[in-house]
Amino acid sequence: MSSRTKPAKPLDRLAEITSKIKTLQAEKRAAKSEEMKAKRQADTRRHILDGIVVETMAARDPRLAEHLSTWRDAVLTRDHDRALFGLAPRTPPPAPPDEN
């Protein structure tokens, strides 16, 4: 008898390859997820830093502060966001009841 191992059956080999593919696909999804998370964090950090720059400059320049207030009023639509800057809510008053 030979001491060599028997070659893998074609179906076993196919199952092994399929398993490796699934593992690699899962690793690819995880890597993409990590990359997207890092991009979101960097984007959030840039927004925060931009806000710091603008607010610092507005604190030094009253005209810029007035423009910033006007821009906030024009752009911010959520009441809880507007409240952070002391702006009045934009929520429309409730509609009158239907009289039908």
C-alpha positions in Angstrom: 0.0 0.0 0.0 1.1 3.5 -0.7 1.6 6.0 2.1 0.1 8.8 -0.1 -3.2 10.4 0.9 -6.1 10.0 -1.4 -6.9 13.0 -3.5 -10.0 15.0 -2.3 -13.2 14.1 -4.0 -14.4 16.7 -6.4 -17.5 17.5 -4.3 -15.4 17.9 -1.2 -13.0 20.2 -3.0 -16.0 22.2 -4.3 -17.4 22.5 -0.8 -14.0 23.7 0.5 -13.8 26.4 -2.2 -17.4 27.5 -1.6 -16.6 27.8 2.1 -13.5 29.9 1.4 -15.4 32.2 -0.9 -18.1 32.8 1.8 -15.3 33.6 4.3 -13.6 36.0 2.0 -16.9 37.7 1.1 -17.6 38.2 4.8 -14.1 39.6 5.3 -14.7 42.0 2.3 -18.0 43.2 3.8 -16.4 43.8 7.2 -13.5 45.7 5.6 -16.0 47.9 3.6 -18.0 48.5 6.7 -14.9 49.6 8.6 -13.8 51.9 5.7 -17.3 53.5 5.6 -17.3 54.0 9.3 -13.9 55.7 9.2 -15.1 58.0 6.3 -18.2 59.0 8.3 -16.1 59.7 11.4 -13.7 61.9 9.3 -16.6 63.7 7.7 -18.2 64.4 11.1 -14.8 65.6 12.5 -14.5 68.0 9.5 -18.0 69.4 10.1 -17.1 70.0 13.8 -13.9 71.7 12.9 -15.6 73.9 10.3 -18.1 74.9 12.9 -15.4 75.8 15.3 -13.7 77.9 12.7 -16.9 79.7 11.7 -18.0 80.4 15.3 -14.5 81.6 16.3 -14.5 84.1 13.3 -18.1 85.1 14.0 -17.2 85.9 17.6 -14.6 88.4 16.3 -16.7 89.9 13.5 -20.2 91.2 14.3 -21.2 91.3 10.6 -20.2 87.6 10.2 -22.1 86.8 13.4 -25.3 88.4 11.9 -24.8 86.5 8.6 -24.4 83.3 10.5 -27.6 83.9 12.4 -29.4 84.6 9.2 -28.0 81.5 7.5 -29.0 79.3 10.5 -32.5 80.7 10.4 -32.7 80.0 6.7 -31.2 76.5 6.7 -32.1 74.8 10.0 -35.6 73.2 9.8 -35.8 70.9 12.8 -37.2 72.6 15.9 -34.7 70.8 18.2 -31.8 72.0 16.0 -33.1 75.6 15.9 -33.5 75.6 19.7 -29.8 75.0 20.1 -29.2 78.4 18.5 -32.1 80.2 20.2 -34.2 80.3 17.0 -38.0 80.1 17.0 -39.6 76.8 16.0 -40.6 76.4 12.4 -43.3 73.8 13.1 -46.5 75.0 11.4 -49.5 75.5 13.7 -51.9 72.6 13.8 -54.5 72.6 11.0 -58.1 73.4 12.1 -60.3 70.4 12.5 -62.2 69.3 9.4 -65.8 70.5 9.5 -67.3 67.9 7.2 
